[in-house]
């Protein structure tokens, strides 16, 4: 996104804001006119021990990040360990594998320097 030269004497070309991006004041470290793609903050987590029961017969999960075990998990009458040793089966989730991530949530953005002009001197 940039301002164009226009006819080189009396006019200039404005940026095309019909491209679907949002305008915001340029944050620190971002230049006037720079565009940034959309992004979300990363979401990660996993849960393990999916097929095992605790001593009360409830499915036992070890969770991290965005996942947590339900407060009152149902008992599992059909789930039993297949082996005498417990193996850690699990599923991981990482949003950055499929979407752009950044340290902020933002739409496709055009960054402009905001200036206040108090009049002619």
N, CA, C and O atoms as a DFTB+ gen file, in Angstrom:
484 C
 N C O
     1  1       0.846      -1.168       0.000
     2  2       0.000       0.000       0.000
     3  2       0.892       1.231       0.000
     4  3       1.797       1.343       0.826
     5  1       0.641       2.161      -0.926
     6  2       1.468       3.365      -0.963
     7  2       0.708       4.487      -1.641
     8  3      -0.251       4.266      -2.380
     9  1       1.165       5.694      -1.365
    10  2       0.664       6.862      -2.077
    11  2       1.452       6.962      -3.373
    12  3       2.679       6.865      -3.366
    13  1       0.765       7.153      -4.468
    14  2       1.436       7.224      -5.757
    15  2       1.815       8.645      -6.134
    16  3       1.445       9.601      -5.453
    17  1       2.559       8.773      -7.231
    18  2       3.047      10.077      -7.684
    19  2       1.977      10.904      -8.390
    20  3       2.151      12.113      -8.541
    21  1       0.899      10.306      -8.820
    22  2      -0.115      11.049      -9.564
    23  2       0.441      11.548     -10.880
    24  3       1.122      10.810     -11.592
    25  1       0.150      12.823     -11.213
    26  2       0.671      13.375     -12.472
    27  2       2.069      13.964     -12.305
    28  3       2.647      14.463     -13.270
    29  1       2.614      13.914     -11.095
    30  2       3.966      14.403     -10.855
    31  2       4.048      15.883     -10.568
    32  3       5.126      16.378     -10.241
    33  1       2.935      16.619     -10.680
    34  2       2.987      18.070     -10.462
    35  2       1.955      18.541      -9.442
    36  3       2.310      19.169      -8.445
    37  1       0.690      18.243      -9.683
    38  2      -0.359      18.797      -8.820
    39  2      -1.231      17.747      -8.166
    40  3      -2.069      18.089      -7.331
    41  1      -1.066      16.493      -8.510
    42  2      -1.914      15.448      -7.925
    43  2      -1.062      14.306      -7.399
    44  3       0.100      14.150      -7.774
    45  1      -1.660      13.518      -6.528
    46  2      -1.036      12.282      -6.070
    47  2      -2.121      11.223      -5.974
    48  3      -3.307      11.547      -5.916
    49  1      -1.723       9.970      -5.958
    50  2      -2.657       8.852      -5.935
    51  2      -2.785       8.322      -4.517
    52  3      -1.786       8.090      -3.837
    53  1      -4.020       8.132      -4.077
    54  2      -4.271       7.565      -2.749
    55  2      -4.187       6.044      -2.800
    56  3      -4.400       5.443      -3.853
    57  1      -3.878       5.426      -1.676
    58  2      -3.866       3.952      -1.633
    59  2      -5.266       3.401      -1.907
    60  3      -6.269       4.053      -1.613
    61  1      -5.320       2.217      -2.462
    62  2      -6.590       1.563      -2.753
    63  2      -7.085       0.849      -1.498
    64  3      -6.604      -0.233      -1.158
    65  1      -8.045       1.460      -0.817
    66  2      -8.597       0.842       0.397
    67  2      -9.780      -0.071       0.087
    68  3     -10.485      -0.500       1.000
    69  1      -9.999      -0.367      -1.174
    70  2     -11.064      -1.291      -1.549
    71  2     -10.557      -2.731      -1.588
    72  3     -11.266      -3.626      -2.046
    73  1      -9.349      -2.954      -1.116
    74  2      -8.774      -4.301      -1.137
    75  2      -9.220      -5.137       0.053
    76  3      -8.873      -6.314       0.150
    77  1      -9.987      -4.540       0.958
    78  2     -10.543      -5.307       2.065
    79  2      -9.726      -5.285       3.334
    80  3      -9.985      -6.088       4.230
    81  1      -8.752      -4.405       3.454
    82  2      -7.986      -4.360       4.694
    83  2      -8.496      -3.244       5.603
    84  3      -9.136      -2.299       5.142
    85  1      -8.208      -3.363       6.890
    86  2      -8.583      -2.382       7.889
    87  2      -7.433      -1.402       8.063
    88  3      -6.267      -1.778       7.945
    89  1      -7.760      -0.154       8.343
    90  2      -6.741       0.862       8.580
    91  2      -6.564       1.005      10.085
    92  3      -7.545       1.066      10.826
    93  1      -5.317       1.060      10.536
    94  2      -5.037       1.311      11.951
    95  2      -3.772       2.142      12.061
    96  3      -2.962       2.197      11.136
    97  1      -3.618       2.784      13.202
    98  2      -2.390       3.525      13.463
    99  2      -1.216       2.571      13.504
   100  3      -1.306       1.498      14.102
   101  1      -0.126       2.947      12.881
   102  2       1.046       2.070      12.795
   103  2       1.620       1.821      14.188
   104  3       2.008       2.774      14.863
   105  1       1.683       0.561      14.636
   106  2       2.287       0.263      15.935
   107  2       3.805       0.414      15.879
   108  3       4.388       0.535      14.802
   109  1       4.421       0.405      17.025
   110  2       5.873       0.528      17.110
   111  2       6.549      -0.560      16.281
   112  3       6.194      -1.735      16.375
   113  1       7.520      -0.159      15.474
   114  2       8.266      -1.117      14.664
   115  2       7.652      -1.413      13.310
   116  3       8.212      -2.193      12.540
   117  1       6.502      -0.804      12.999
   118  2       5.857      -1.020      11.705
   119  2       5.846       0.308      10.960
   120  3       5.426       1.322      11.519
   121  1       6.293       0.321       9.730
   122  2       6.394       1.548       8.941
   123  2       5.049       2.005       8.407
   124  3       4.138       1.204       8.197
   125  1       4.943       3.309       8.191
   126  2       3.759       3.905       7.568
   127  2       3.538       3.257       6.202
   128  3       4.462       3.165       5.393
   129  1       2.332       2.820       5.956
   130  2       2.003       2.215       4.668
   131  2       2.205       0.718       4.586
   132  3       1.754       0.087       3.631
   133  1       2.879       0.132       5.575
   134  2       3.065      -1.320       5.555
   135  2       1.729      -2.022       5.755
   136  3       0.864      -1.538       6.485
   137  1       1.572      -3.151       5.110
   138  2       0.390      -3.974       5.345
   139  2       0.814      -5.222       6.105
   140  3       1.950      -5.683       5.993
   141  1      -0.118      -5.757       6.878
   142  2       0.120      -6.994       7.619
   143  2      -1.033      -7.942       7.329
   144  3      -2.189      -7.524       7.265
   145  1      -0.719      -9.200       7.156
   146  2      -1.753     -10.200       6.942
   147  2      -2.525     -10.477       8.216
   148  3      -2.101     -10.098       9.307
   149  1      -3.652     -11.136       8.070
   150  2      -4.436     -11.494       9.245
   151  2      -3.692     -12.536      10.067
   152  3      -2.876     -13.290       9.537
   153  1      -3.977     -12.573      11.367
   154  2      -3.297     -13.520      12.255
   155  2      -4.095     -13.673      13.541
   156  3      -4.889     -12.808      13.909
   157  1      -3.866     -14.789      14.213
   158  2      -4.423     -15.015      15.546
   159  2      -3.276     -15.363      16.478
   160  3      -2.184     -15.709      16.028
   161  1      -3.525     -15.272      17.772
   162  2      -2.553     -15.794      18.729
   163  2      -2.629     -17.313      18.659
   164  3      -3.699     -17.879      18.434
   165  1      -1.506     -17.958      18.849
   166  2      -1.470     -19.410      18.720
   167  2      -2.232     -20.077      19.862
   168  3      -2.199     -19.610      21.000
   169  1      -2.906     -21.155      19.548
   170  2      -3.617     -21.970      20.530
   171  2      -2.997     -23.357      20.472
   172  3      -2.961     -23.981      19.412
   173  1      -2.513     -23.835      21.599
   174  2      -1.899     -25.161      21.648
   175  2      -2.443     -25.942      22.834
   176  3      -2.970     -25.364      23.785
   177  1      -2.312     -27.238      22.767
   178  2      -2.696     -28.101      23.873
   179  2      -2.650     -29.545      23.434
   180  3      -2.519     -29.842      22.247
   181  1      -2.760     -30.446      24.399
   182  2      -2.849     -31.861      24.070
   183  2      -3.550     -32.602      25.190
   184  3      -3.683     -32.108      26.310
   185  1      -3.992     -33.800      24.853
   186  2      -4.504     -34.691      25.894
   187  2      -3.974     -36.083      25.634
   188  3      -3.836     -36.517      24.490
   189  1      -3.679     -36.777      26.730
   190  2      -3.011     -38.081      26.653
   191  2      -3.755     -39.101      27.499
   192  3      -4.697     -38.767      28.217
   193  1      -3.319     -40.336      27.402
   194  2      -3.916     -41.445      28.149
   195  2      -5.402     -41.565      27.850
   196  3      -6.217     -41.693      28.764
   197  1      -5.746     -41.524      26.588
   198  2      -7.143     -41.505      26.182
   199  2      -7.856     -42.807      26.532
   200  3      -9.029     -42.772      26.905
   201  1      -7.199     -43.931      26.426
   202  2      -7.889     -45.219      26.546
   203  2      -7.759     -45.874      27.913
   204  3      -7.968     -47.082      28.026
   205  1      -7.427     -45.131      28.941
   206  2      -7.224     -45.753      30.246
   207  2      -8.200     -45.215      31.269
   208  3      -8.665     -44.079      31.171
   209  1      -8.502     -46.042      32.247
   210  2      -9.413     -45.659      33.314
   211  2      -8.638     -45.418      34.595
   212  3      -7.592     -46.024      34.829
   213  1      -9.173     -44.510      35.435
   214  2      -8.583     -44.355      36.758
   215  2      -9.197     -45.406      37.684
   216  3      -9.981     -46.238      37.228
   217  1      -8.861     -45.384      38.953
   218  2      -9.321     -46.423      39.882
   219  2     -10.828     -46.407      40.082
   220  3     -11.402     -47.422      40.476
   221  1     -11.485     -45.278      39.820
   222  2     -12.938     -45.198      39.971
   223  2     -13.670     -45.610      38.695
   224  3     -14.900     -45.572      38.659
   225  1     -12.941     -46.002      37.648
   226  2     -13.566     -46.423      36.404
   227  2     -13.816     -45.303      35.422
   228  3     -14.421     -45.524      34.373
   229  1     -13.360     -44.095      35.743
   230  2     -13.534     -42.964      34.829
   231  2     -12.372     -42.919      33.846
   232  3     -11.263     -43.351      34.161
   233  1     -12.635     -42.391      32.653
   234  2     -11.556     -42.217      31.683
   235  2     -10.584     -41.195      32.240
   236  3     -10.984     -40.106      32.651
   237  1      -9.322     -41.542      32.254
   238  2      -8.298     -40.666      32.814
   239  2      -7.574     -39.940      31.693
   240  3      -7.025     -40.571      30.789
   241  1      -7.573     -38.617      31.750
   242  2      -6.888     -37.804      30.748
   243  2      -5.824     -36.950      31.410
   244  3      -6.022     -36.439      32.512
   245  1      -4.704     -36.797      30.740
   246  2      -3.685     -35.832      31.132
   247  2      -3.763     -34.733      30.087
   248  3      -3.529     -34.988      28.905
   249  1      -4.089     -33.506      30.506
   250  2      -4.321     -32.427      29.550
   251  2      -3.345     -31.281      29.757
   252  3      -2.832     -31.076      30.857
   253  1      -3.092     -30.528      28.674
   254  2      -2.293     -29.306      28.753
   255  2      -2.913     -28.262      27.842
   256  3      -3.719     -28.589      26.971
   257  1      -2.537     -27.005      28.043
   258  2      -2.953     -25.919      27.159
   259  2      -4.444     -25.690      27.142
   260  3      -5.065     -25.523      28.192
   261  1      -5.029     -25.679      25.945
   262  2      -6.434     -25.333      25.763
   263  2      -7.392     -26.438      26.201
   264  3      -8.597     -26.199      26.282
   265  1      -6.899     -27.624      26.481
   266  2      -7.761     -28.741      26.850
   267  2      -7.787     -28.940      28.360
   268  3      -6.800     -28.672      29.045
   269  1      -8.930     -29.415      28.877
   270  2      -9.020     -29.823      30.275
   271  2     -10.031     -30.947      30.384
   272  3     -10.931     -31.077      29.555
   273  1      -9.870     -31.748      31.408
   274  2     -10.796     -32.851      31.612
   275  2     -12.086     -32.303      32.196
   276  3     -12.066     -31.361      32.988
   277  1     -13.210     -32.893      31.804
   278  2     -14.508     -32.469      32.325
   279  2     -14.546     -32.661      33.837
   280  3     -13.883     -33.545      34.381
   281  1     -15.334     -31.819      34.508
   282  2     -15.430     -31.882      35.972
   283  2     -15.980     -33.225      36.440
   284  3     -15.483     -33.784      37.418
   285  1     -16.988     -33.747      35.766
   286  2     -17.605     -35.019      36.150
   287  2     -17.574     -35.980      34.970
   288  3     -18.595     -36.196      34.317
   289  1     -16.408     -36.559      34.692
   290  2     -16.345     -37.464      33.537
   291  2     -17.195     -38.704      33.763
   292  3     -17.305     -39.202      34.883
   293  1     -17.793     -39.195      32.688
   294  2     -18.598     -40.412      32.773
   295  2     -17.699     -41.616      33.005
   296  3     -16.520     -41.604      32.652
   297  1     -18.266     -42.648      33.599
   298  2     -17.504     -43.882      33.737
   299  2     -17.495     -44.583      32.389
   300  3     -18.439     -44.465      31.607
   301  1     -16.447     -45.295      32.134
   302  2     -16.301     -45.994      30.859
   303  2     -16.375     -47.482      31.117
   304  3     -15.446     -48.073      31.667
   305  1     -17.477     -48.085      30.720
   306  2     -17.632     -49.508      30.992
   307  2     -16.959     -50.371      29.936
   308  3     -16.624     -51.524      30.209
   309  1     -16.749     -49.832      28.718
   310  2     -16.205     -50.655      27.647
   311  2     -14.730     -50.400      27.379
   312  3     -14.119     -51.121      26.590
   313  1     -14.151     -49.404      28.009
   314  2     -12.756     -49.071      27.735
   315  2     -11.865     -49.748      28.762
   316  3     -11.997     -49.506      29.961
   317  1     -10.970     -50.585      28.298
   318  2     -10.022     -51.249      29.189
   319  2      -8.654     -51.229      28.533
   320  3      -8.551     -51.222      27.306
   321  1      -7.599     -51.219      29.344
   322  2      -6.255     -51.237      28.757
   323  2      -6.037     -52.511      27.950
   324  3      -6.437     -53.596      28.372
   325  1      -5.411     -52.378      26.805
   326  2      -5.131     -53.527      25.952
   327  2      -3.882     -54.260      26.426
   328  3      -3.767     -55.473      26.252
   329  1      -2.953     -53.529      27.021
   330  2      -1.699     -54.115      27.464
   331  2      -1.565     -53.928      28.961
   332  3      -2.231     -53.077      29.551
   333  1      -0.706     -54.718      29.572
   334  2      -0.506     -54.571      31.012
   335  2       0.262     -53.299      31.341
   336  3       0.090     -52.733      32.421
   337  1       1.115     -52.839      30.412
   338  2       1.821     -51.580      30.621
   339  2       0.986     -50.451      30.041
   340  3       0.308     -50.629      29.028
   341  1       1.034     -49.292      30.681
   342  2       0.263     -48.163      30.163
   343  2       1.130     -47.352      29.218
   344  3       2.205     -46.880      29.585
   345  1       0.647     -47.200      28.000
   346  2       1.332     -46.393      27.008
   347  2       0.600     -45.064      26.883
   348  3      -0.619     -45.001      27.047
   349  1       1.322     -44.039      26.603
   350  2       0.733     -42.707      26.541
   351  2       0.267     -42.390      25.127
   352  3       1.036     -41.886      24.309
   353  1      -1.002     -42.690      24.846
   354  2      -1.605     -42.272      23.590
   355  2      -2.018     -40.821      23.759
   356  3      -2.328     -40.391      24.869
   357  1      -2.024     -40.083      22.702
   358  2      -2.437     -38.696      22.863
   359  2      -2.693     -38.001      21.548
   360  3      -2.342     -38.491      20.475
   361  1      -3.314     -36.846      21.663
   362  2      -3.617     -35.998      20.522
   363  2      -3.158     -34.596      20.861
   364  3      -3.468     -34.072      21.931
   365  1      -2.412     -33.988      19.941
   366  2      -1.946     -32.619      20.135
   367  2      -2.659     -31.668      19.191
   368  3      -3.113     -32.061      18.117
   369  1      -2.750     -30.412      19.606
   370  2      -3.389     -29.370      18.802
   371  2      -2.465     -28.172      18.754
   372  3      -1.980     -27.718      19.791
   373  1      -2.213     -27.651      17.548
   374  2      -1.376     -26.466      17.369
   375  2      -1.945     -25.679      16.193
   376  3      -1.778     -26.074      15.039
   377  1      -2.620     -24.559      16.486
   378  2      -3.287     -23.777      15.439
   379  2      -2.305     -23.242      14.403
   380  3      -2.683     -23.045      13.249
   381  1      -1.043     -23.001      14.792
   382  2      -0.079     -22.418      13.852
   383  2       0.257     -23.358      12.696
   384  3       0.889     -22.937      11.727
   385  1      -0.148     -24.601      12.779
   386  2       0.100     -25.528      11.675
   387  2      -0.790     -25.224      10.473
   388  3      -0.473     -25.632       9.355
   389  1      -1.908     -24.508      10.688
   390  2      -2.844     -24.282       9.584
   391  2      -3.273     -22.826       9.397
   392  3      -3.882     -22.505       8.376
   393  1      -2.977     -21.938      10.342
   394  2      -3.357     -20.522      10.204
   395  2      -2.179     -19.636      10.577
   396  3      -1.308     -20.062      11.335
   397  1      -2.132     -18.398      10.055
   398  2      -1.064     -17.475      10.450
   399  2      -1.222     -17.077      11.918
   400  3      -2.335     -16.817      12.376
   401  1      -0.125     -17.030      12.646
   402  2      -0.167     -16.622      14.050
   403  2       0.782     -15.453      14.283
   404  3       1.746     -15.262      13.542
   405  1       0.494     -14.675      15.324
   406  2       1.314     -13.527      15.699
   407  2       1.122     -13.290      17.193
   408  3       0.430     -14.054      17.865
   409  1       1.739     -12.227      17.709
   410  2       1.590     -11.910      19.128
   411  2       0.314     -11.120      19.399
   412  3       0.108     -10.644      20.515
   413  1      -0.548     -10.974      18.384
   414  2      -1.813     -10.259      18.521
   415  2      -2.832     -10.855      17.557
   416  3      -2.460     -11.488      16.570
   417  1      -4.117     -10.652      17.842
   418  2      -5.174     -10.997      16.894
   419  2      -5.403      -9.783      16.012
   420  3      -5.561      -8.673      16.520
   421  1      -5.425      -9.977      14.688
   422  2      -5.632      -8.830      13.806
   423  2      -6.198      -9.283      12.463
   424  3      -5.921     -10.394      12.012
   425  1      -6.996      -8.417      11.820
   426  2      -7.423      -8.676      10.445
   427  2      -6.324      -8.226       9.490
   428  3      -5.294      -7.715       9.930
   429  1      -6.531      -8.410       8.196
   430  2      -5.610      -7.878       7.193
   431  2      -5.592      -6.367       7.378
   432  3      -6.640      -5.724       7.301
   433  1      -4.415      -5.789       7.623
   434  2      -4.310      -4.424       8.120
   435  2      -3.406      -3.564       7.254
   436  3      -2.370      -4.019       6.771
   437  1      -3.818      -2.294       7.061
   438  2      -2.970      -1.266       6.462
   439  2      -2.592      -0.303       7.582
   440  3      -3.472       0.265       8.229
   441  1      -1.303      -0.112       7.820
   442  2      -0.831       0.722       8.923
   443  2      -0.519       2.130       8.429
   444  3       0.241       2.310       7.477
   445  1      -1.107       3.116       9.079
   446  2      -0.890       4.512       8.723
   447  2      -0.396       5.273       9.944
   448  3      -0.776       4.962      11.072
   449  1       0.449       6.265       9.717
   450  2       0.886       7.144      10.804
   451  2      -0.206       8.181      11.029
   452  3      -0.600       8.884      10.099
   453  1      -0.688       8.276      12.244
   454  2      -1.743       9.228      12.588
   455  2      -1.086      10.536      13.008
   456  3      -0.229      10.552      13.890
   457  1      -1.488      11.625      12.377
   458  2      -0.913      12.931      12.695
   459  2      -2.050      13.922      12.921
   460  3      -3.091      13.836      12.270
   461  1      -1.854      14.856      13.837
   462  2      -2.833      15.910      14.097
   463  2      -2.245      17.225      13.607
   464  3      -1.153      17.620      14.015
   465  1      -2.974      17.892      12.736
   466  2      -2.531      19.179      12.194
   467  2      -3.394      20.254      12.839
   468  3      -4.615      20.237      12.681
   469  1      -2.783      21.191      13.564
   470  2      -3.572      22.184      14.292
   471  2      -3.785      23.468      13.517
   472  3      -4.262      24.450      14.086
   473  1      -3.458      23.492      12.281
   474  2      -3.730      24.671      11.467
   475  2      -2.477      25.230      10.833
   476  3      -1.364      24.781      11.107
   477  1      -2.680      26.219       9.978
   478  2      -1.562      26.841       9.273
   479  2      -0.927      27.899      10.140
   480  3      -1.610      28.574      10.909
   481  1       0.368      28.044      10.021
   482  2       1.067      29.066      10.812
   483  2       1.618      30.140       9.914
   484  3       2.239      31.088      10.395
